[in-house]
Amino acid sequence: MIDQDIFKKIDFHGAKGFVFIGEKILVYRRDENTKSSPLMIDLPGGGKEGDENPFETFTREVKEEF
């Protein structure tokens, strides 16, 4: 279990990370209409909403993207 109190001290705008499925890592290809790095392979993640901590941001983004 992650001690989420550590995240209260971090000033951040978003979060990205690794999602392991067995020995594999989940990635995706950005679509061609994305302004930043279209068609590039990327890790899940994105910008925070409200007062989320990095763990909450990452968890929400993974659920939204996949």
Secondary structure, DSSP 4 states (H G I P E B T S, - for coil): ---GGGGGG---SEEE---EETTEE--EEPPTT-SSSTT-EE-SEEE--TT--HHHHHHHHHHHH-
